[in-house]
């Protein structure tokens, strides 16, 4: 099955959901005009990085309702990044897949938390694979990409497409910026290609764009949003970390990586 996907590698305003929602709406409409059937956003796209978003947890149901209405209006499937949700006094970093008719196809709560998340966020416990009109889809978030056992579990559930909203950044140090950036690019590109190849899946990685001033040192988003395929390797890729809307038409049923041995 052919699937038209748009990846919104957007600059995220910290602690400004109104501004981010307006920008996301614009990008969804632009993606629809390009012919996209599915649009994907980065982790923390609505509220910005964790340290500034906890005041907005109470509004999580409103964000979900917003994207339900937008999906119906534009008749497009949306993975609107992630935001923090509360349940039974615990906080989770949660991603959603919303169908074009506004229904919820599936959710995922981030299992493998980054160091800065562990003080406040509770890790999820289950991988997430669910049916969509395009086939079986799985969600991960950012650092989950480094844990191959998650993909093994999703493959066992018949996953065909794995989507990763991401907020991958590093602190800018003038003396080592070039070397750090090279390492980040190598790691991200290697993981994206490997996860598609070793699991025979289509892999969609959507990172944030730009830089974020911080008291501890400016954070640089790594960008490199991309779609990878087990045979065609890199279908499309953002070569840098500037805001960009990527678009590609891909086959969701990849051929086997290796032909079976003759009987």
C-alpha positions in Angstrom: 0.0 0.0 0.0 1.2 3.5 -0.9 1.3 6.1 1.9 2.0 9.8 1.5 3.7 11.1 4.7 4.7 14.6 5.8 7.3 15.2 8.6 7.1 18.6 10.3 10.6 19.3 11.6 9.4 22.5 13.3 10.9 25.0 15.7 9.1 24.6 19.0 8.4 27.7 21.2 9.1 26.7 24.9 6.1 27.0 27.2 3.9 28.6 24.5 1.3 26.1 23.4 -0.9 28.7 21.7 1.9 29.7 19.4 2.9 26.1 18.7 -0.7 25.0 18.0 -1.1 27.8 15.5 2.1 26.7 13.7 1.1 23.1 13.8 -2.2 23.9 12.2 -0.4 25.8 9.4 1.9 22.8 8.8 -1.0 20.3 8.8 -2.8 22.4 6.1 0.4 22.7 4.1 0.9 18.9 4.3 -2.6 18.3 3.1 -2.0 20.5 0.1 1.0 18.5 -0.7 -1.1 15.4 -0.8 -0.1 13.9 2.6 -2.3 11.3 4.2 -0.4 11.3 7.5 1.6 14.2 9.2 4.0 13.6 12.0 5.3 16.2 14.5 8.3 16.1 17.0 8.2 15.2 20.7 7.1 18.0 22.9 5.7 19.9 19.9 2.8 21.5 21.7 4.3 22.8 25.0 8.1 22.7 24.4 10.7 20.9 26.6 9.8 19.3 29.8 11.2 21.9 32.2 8.6 24.5 31.0 5.6 22.4 30.2 4.3 20.9 33.4 2.0 23.9 34.1 0.1 22.8 31.0 -0.7 19.2 32.0 -4.3 20.2 32.9 -4.9 21.1 29.3 -3.9 17.8 27.8 -7.5 16.8 27.0 -7.9 20.1 25.1 -4.8 19.4 23.0 -6.2 16.0 22.0 -9.6 17.5 21.1 -7.9 20.2 19.0 -6.1 17.6 16.9 -9.2 15.5 16.6 -11.1 18.4 15.1 -8.1 19.3 12.8 -7.9 15.7 11.6 -11.5 15.7 10.7 -11.4 19.1 9.1 -8.4 18.2 6.9 -9.2 14.5 6.5 -5.7 13.5 7.4 -4.1 11.2 10.0 -2.0 13.1 12.6 0.7 12.1 15.1 0.9 15.4 17.0 4.2 14.8 18.7 3.8 14.3 22.5 2.7 16.1 25.6 2.6 15.3 29.3 -0.5 13.6 30.6 -1.5 12.8 34.2 -3.1 9.7 35.5 -3.6 8.6 39.2 -1.1 11.2 40.3 1.6 10.1 37.9 2.9 12.0 34.8 3.6 10.3 31.4 5.2 11.5 28.1 2.5 10.3 25.7 2.1 10.2 22.0 -1.1 9.7 20.0 -2.1 8.5 16.6 -5.3 10.2 15.5 -7.2 8.9 12.4 -8.6 11.2 9.7 -12.1 10.7 11.1 -11.0 12.0 14.6 -10.9 8.6 16.3 -7.9 7.5 18.3 -6.0 4.7 16.7 -3.5 4.3 19.5 -1.4 5.9 22.2 2.1 5.2 23.6 3.8 6.2 26.8 7.6 6.6 26.6 9.3 3.7 28.3 13.0 4.7 28.0 13.2 8.1 29.6 16.1 10.5 29.1 18.0 11.6 32.2 16.2 14.9 32.6 12.8 13.2 32.5 13.4 10.7 35.2 12.8 13.0 38.1 9.2 13.8 37.1 8.0 11.5 34.4 6.9 7.9 35.0 8.1 5.4 32.4 5.4 3.5 30.4 5.3 -0.2 30.5 4.0 -1.5 27.2 5.0 -1.2 23.5 2.2 0.1 21.3 1.1 -1.5 18.0 -2.4 -0.9 16.5 -4.3 -1.1 13.3 -4.7 1.9 11.0 -6.1 2.3 7.5 -2.6 1.9 6.2 -1.6 -1.2 8.2 -0.2 -1.9 11.6 1.6 1.0 13.2 3.8 1.3 16.3 4.8 4.4 18.2 8.1 5.1 20.1 9.5 8.4 21.4 13.0 9.7 21.0 15.5 7.7 23.1 13.5 4.5 22.6 15.2 4.2 19.3 18.4 3.0 21.1 16.6 -0.1 22.5 16.3 -2.8 19.8 14.3 -5.1 22.1 11.4 -2.7 21.7 11.4 -3.2 18.0 11.6 -7.0 18.4 8.4 -6.9 20.5 6.6 -4.7 18.0 7.6 -6.9 15.1 6.2 -9.9 17.0 2.9 -7.9 17.0 3.0 -7.5 13.2 4.1 -3.9 13.0 4.8 -2.5 9.5 5.4 1.2 10.2 7.1 2.6 13.4 6.8 6.4 14.1 9.2 8.2 16.4 8.3 11.8 17.6 11.7 13.1 18.9 13.3 16.0 20.7 17.0 15.2 20.3 19.3 18.0 21.3 22.8 18.6 22.7 24.4 21.5 24.6 26.4 23.9 22.5 30.1 24.1 23.4 32.1 26.4 21.2 35.3 24.2 21.4 33.7 20.9 20.5 30.5 21.9 18.6 31.7 20.4 15.3 32.8 17.1 16.8 29.6 16.7 18.8 27.4 17.5 15.9 29.2 15.0 13.7 28.7 12.3 16.4 25.0 13.2 16.7 24.5 13.0 13.0 26.3 9.6 12.7 24.3 8.1 15.6 20.9 9.3 14.4 21.5 8.3 10.8 22.9 4.9 11.8 20.0 4.1 14.1 17.3 5.2 11.7 18.8 3.1 8.9 19.5 0.1 11.1 16.1 -0.1 12.7 14.3 -0.2 9.3 16.7 -2.8 7.9 17.0 -5.2 10.8 13.2 -5.2 11.4 12.0 -5.1 7.8 9.8 -2.0 8.6 9.3 1.5 7.4 10.7 3.9 10.0 9.6 7.5 10.5 11.8 9.8 12.6 10.6 13.3 13.2 12.9 15.6 15.3 12.5 19.3 16.3 14.4 22.2 14.6 16.5 25.2 15.7 18.1 26.2 19.0 16.9 26.8 22.5 18.6 29.3 24.8 19.1 27.8 28.3 20.8 28.9 31.5 23.0 25.8 31.3 24.1 26.5 27.7 22.2 26.8 24.4 20.6 23.6 23.3 21.0 22.7 19.6 18.3 20.5 18.1 19.9 17.8 16.0 17.2 17.8 13.3 17.9 15.0 10.7 14.2 14.0 10.4 13.9 11.2 8.0 12.1 8.1 6.6 14.0 4.9 6.2 13.2 1.7 4.4 14.8 -1.8 4.6 15.7 -1.9 0.9 15.7 1.8 -0.2 17.5 2.9 3.0 16.9 6.7 3.2 13.7 7.7 1.4 14.0 11.3 2.5 16.0 13.3 5.0 16.4 16.8 6.5 20.1 17.4 6.1 20.2 20.0 8.8 18.3 21.3 11.8 16.3 24.1 10.2 12.5 24.0 10.1 11.4 22.0 7.2 8.3 20.0 6.0 9.5 16.8 4.4 7.2 14.9 2.1 7.5 11.4 0.6 5.3 8.7 -0.9 6.3 5.3 0.3 5.2 1.6 0.1 4.1 0.3 3.5 4.6 -3.3 2.4 8.4 -3.6 1.9 9.9 -6.5 0.2 11.8 -9.1 2.3 15.3 -8.0 2.9 16.7 -11.4 1.9 15.1 -13.9 -0.5 14.3 -17.2 1.1 16.7 -20.1 0.5 15.5 -22.6 -2.1 13.9 -25.8 -0.7 
